[in-house]
Amino acid sequence: MERLSRVVGPIATNVHVLADPRSREAIAIDTATPSLAWIADELAARDWTLKLIVSTHGHWDHIGDNAAVAAHTGADIAVHPLDRERLERPQPIYAPFEIPPSVPAVELAEGGAIRFGAIRLRVLHTPGHTEGSVCLLAEDEGLLYSGDTLFAAGWGRVDLPGGDPEAMVESIARLAGLEDRIAVFPGHGSATTIGRERAWMELVRDGRRLFA
């Protein structure tokens, strides 16, 4: 798997592009504004074809360029059905610019798989930040794209629309069951590993609550 990442927008969102080097098929994860120009340039430079745009959840800072990237590449947009309306009818609370609506064509279901070339990403439904938040697990490569569920040294906010502290506890407990070797690429901030985060994740799991 070939991987590119870039930090974009006013809330420093991590945008990821993953590609299978043989088929040259690619996906983009969380196409925040402004990511279109960067994605278009990288696809053209590498002769990659974008097959899918994946939104890990429907908050404005992760979906702003969905429509533009889809129009430019012809790629379908994928999101969990519980966050579909957030893409179709964006609610850009605190956004400094307009967030165009986008129309998902693919539903991300728990346990489903995203396939491009020889690469497979398993969909983990991890609510808590929003009802339809998902993580994407590349088991063979040992990679987790965690959106705003899991960060280095913390979890996503649960006080925004769609947030649920109890659901976040369950999601963190679930991710604590992954192997230490799994590298984690969150929606904001630096990469980490499950092993590096395990101590506090197990405190959340065992205590059944988020701590201050």
N, C-alpha and C positions, 0 to 999 in steps of 0.2 A: 504494500500500500504506500502510495506517495501522499504526503500531507503538507498542506500550506495553511498558515493562520495569519490573521491580521486583526489588530485592535482598531475599531472604528467608532465614530459617533460620540455624542456628549457624555455618555455614561460608560465609555470604554468597553464596548461589547466585543467579545472574541468571535470572529467569523472564521469558519473552517471550510476548507475545500479538500476533499479526499478523492483519490483517483486510483484505479486499477491500471498499472503500467502496461499490461498486455492489451487489454481492450480499449484503453484510453477513455473509458467511461468514468464520470466523476459525479459527486454529489456536493452540495453546499449546505452547511449547517448554520442557521441563524443569520440570514442575510439582512443585517442591520443597515441603516442609512449612515454614511454613504459607502456602500460596498460594490455597487455595480461596476464602476470603472475598473477597480482592482480585479474583480472576478473575471470580467471580460478580457482584460489584458493577459491574465495568467492562463486562461483557457486557450486563447489564441497562440500564446508563446509556446505552449506545450502540445498543441493540437488535441486538446481534451474536449469531449462532448459532455456537457452537463445534462444528466438524466433526471435529477431530482433536487428540489429545494426542501430541506427539512427544517421545520420550526419546532424547537424543543418545547416552546410554549408560546402563548399569544400576546405577551406584553409588547408595547410599542418599540422598545429598544432592541427587539430581536426580529422584527418583521417588516421594518420600514421599507426595505428595498425588495421585498418578495415579488411584488407585481412587476417592477422594472426588470429584475433579473429573469423572471419567467418570460416576459415579453421579448427580451433580447435573445434568450437561449432556447426557448420552447420547452424548457423543463417543467414538469409538474411540481405542484406544491403539496407537501405532506404535513399533516398535523394530527394530533389526537382529536377524536370527535368532540370531546368535552371542551376543547379550546377553539373549535372551528369558528364559532361566532366572533371570537376576538379578532380573527383575521378578516372575516367578511364585514364586520362592523367595528373597526378599531375604536378604542377608547383611550386616546393618547393623553392620559393624565400626566401633567407636567412636561409633555413633549414640547420642544422648542420649534417644531415644524409639523406640517401636516403629514399624517400617516395614511397613504393610499390603501384602500381595501384590496384584498387578494382573495382568490377563490381556490381553496384546496381541492385537489382531484384525488388524493390518496389519503386514506385513513391509517394512522399509526395505532395498531392494536397491540395490547399486551401480549408478549410472546411472539409477535410477528417478526418478520425479517425484512430488512432492506438489502437488496442484492444489486451490485453493479460489478460487471466483470466477474472475477472469482472471489470478490469480497462480500462478506455477509456481516451485517450489523443487527444484533437482536434488540428489539424494542422493549424497554422496561418502563411500565407506567409508574411514575413516581410523583403522585400528587402531594400538595403541601404548599408550594409556591403559587401554583394555579391548579385547578381541577384536572387539567389535561396535560400537566407537565410530564415529559418523558426524558429518559436517558437512553443513549445508544451504546451498546456493548459490542466491541469487536473482540470476541473471545480468543481467536487464534493469535491476534496481534497483541493482546493484553492492553486494550485501550477502552476508556469509558468517556464518552462525551456527555457531560452531566447537566448541561443547561444551567438553570439557576436553582437546581436542587442541592448540589454539593459543591462547595468552594474549598479552597485551601483554608483550613482553620475555621470553617463555619458552614452555614446552610443559607438558603435563600430566604428572603423576607416572607413572613406569613401575615403581614398587616396590610397587604395590597389586595386589590380585587382578586378573588379566587383563592386567597390564602387560607390555610387551615393548619393550626399547630399540631393537632392530633394526627392528621394525615402526614405531615412532615416527619413526625416521630417514626411512623411506620415506614416511610420511605428511607430514612436514614438507617433504621434498623435493617432493612432489606439490603442496602448497599454495604453495610458492615459485614455481610455474609460473603462478599467477594474476596478474592485472593489479594494478599498484600502487594503482589507484583503489579496489579492493575494500575496503569497510569491514568490519571484523571485530568481531563481538559474541560474546565468549567466555562460558563457563559461570561464570566468576568474574572479578572485577576489571573494569577499565575497557576501553572500546572502543578499537580501534586501526585500523590499515590494513595491508594487505599491504606497501605501500611503506615504511611506518615500520619494519616487522619484517624487511624483505628482507635486510639485511646479515647478521644472525646466522642466518637461515634458509638462506642460501646457504652459509654456513660449515658448517652441519650437512649440507647436501646434498653439498657437494664433499668434505668430510672423511669422509663416511659414518659419522659417529658423533655422539652427543650429547656436548657439552662441559660441564665443571664450571661 
